[in-house]
Amino acid sequence: MLEVGTVAPAFSAPDQNGIRVSSDDLAGSWVALWWYPKASTPG
């Protein structure tokens, strides 16, 4: 768990169009991320 004010670790993930976006691409911008760990999985 990250503490408030901790710099986010480097990451890369696909956006809604399937284009890879990395934390370097977003540097200097406010970013909100959320995900659903069980999305697209059985159960």
Summary of the structure (lengths in Angstrom):
residues: 43
radius of gyration: 12.7
end to end distance: 25.5
largest distance: 38.3
contacts: 39
relative contact order: 0.15
helix: 9%
strand: 14%
